[in-house]
Amino acid sequence: MKYTREESIAFFREHNKEEMYFRHALAVEAAMRHFARHYGEDEELWARSGLLHDIDWETTKSAENGHPVKGGEMLRERGYEEEIIRAELAHGWEFSGVEPISRMEKTLYAIDELTGLVTAVALVRPGRSLANLEVKSVKKKWKDKTFARGVDRGVIERGVELMGESLEWLIENTIEALKPVETEIGLGERPETDE
């Protein structure tokens, strides 16, 4: 069954109350839409896979507690397309045993962690913005292992290899993909408040 974006958002929010998880889902959704467009693939299918890839995260919070296998079960029970279920499982390949094979699966595997890194770099910039963010700035922070410690750079490197693209190309496209949703994912200038 094909669910609308609104239905998929409602399903995600049913299982994830924390705003930071929703913002991450929106970032990955935007990136997947961008890459689908680049590759001439189904943008809606790719975007839904990005939006729902962590459907079980607030419940599991770790592979030890069943992520992403639990998410795959949740999507299957709800009647989502097999491509989305496989992408969910493949984005946590090391834990699910489902190797990314399709272009969509490989892309989701690569950009899940990368959207987190790009967002983290933007958050420490003046204006907390993606405007004028350059690949070299992200690569500089990439080398600093104390920065965004939770981002598994090894997963990104394996994803880059699976995709057959360069890290620089992937970073550049991820930055571009996130710019249209900057405010929705918690970036950009914050208005002054009268407190």
C-alpha positions, -999 to +999 in steps of 0.1 A: +000+000+000+012+035-008+008+059+020+008+097+016+035+118+031+010+131+057+001+095+067+038+086+070+045+116+092+016+107+114+029+071+117+064+083+125+051+108+152+029+080+166+062+062+176+086+091+180+077+121+203+111+137+205+114+166+180+151+159+173+141+125+159+115+141+137+140+167+124+165+139+116+137+121+097+129+152+077+166+157+069+170+122+056+137+125+037+150+156+020+183+141+011+167+109-003+143+130-024+173+150-037+193+119-046+163+102-062+159+132-085+196+131-093+194+094-103+160+097-120+144+074-095+109+075-077+112+106-055+082+098-033+093+062-026+129+073-018+116+102+004+093+079+024+122+055+030+142+084+044+113+097+065+106+063+080+141+048+083+142+053+121+105+046+128+115+024+158+143+046+171+126+061+201+114+027+212+147+008+206+175+035+206+201+008+197+208-023+177+210-042+210+173-034+215+163-044+180+169-014+157+164-016+127+148-050+127+119-038+148+114-009+124+111-034+095+085-053+114+065-021+121+066-011+085+055-046+073+026-046+098+015-013+085+016-025+049+045-004+035+061-014+003+088-041+004+114-016-010+109+007+020+111-023+044+143-035+028+158+000+029+149+003+066+167-030+073+197-022+050+204+011+066+214-009+097+231-036+076+256-044+103+227-053+127+200-066+104+222-087+081+204-072+051+231-058+028+222-027+008+218-038-028+195-014-046+206+022-053+180+034-028+193+011-001+229+021-007+220+058-007+201+056+025+229+037+042+254+064+032+235+095+039+218+086+072+249+094+092+261+121+068+229+142+073+238+142+110+273+154+104+263+182+080+236+193+105+261+193+133+286+214+113+258+239+104+248+242+141+283+255+151+284+281+123+274+318+126+236+318+120+234+281+125+229+278+088+237+258+057+241+290+037+277+292+023+286+259+040+314+244+020+325+208+016+360+217+031+343+229+063+325+195+067+357+176+059+376+196+085+351+186+111+351+150+098+388+147+108+380+159+143+369+127+160+357+146+191+332+166+169+298+149+164+311+118+181+279+099+175+284+101+137+298+068+125+323+080+098+330+043+089+294+038+078+296+069+056+329+056+041+313+022+034+283+039+019+304+061-004+321+029-016+288+011-022+275+041-041+306+045-062+307+082-056+333+104-039+329+116-003+332+152-015+304+147-040+282+131-014+288+159+011+282+186-015+249+170-026+238+164+010+244+201+018+223+211-012+196+186-003+191+200+032+190+237+022+153+237+013+143+222+046+168+242+068+142+257+091+122+225+094+153+207+107+162+233+133+187+253+114+189+289+103+188+322+121+167+323+153+146+354+159+154+375+190+129+371+218+118+397+244+126+380+276 
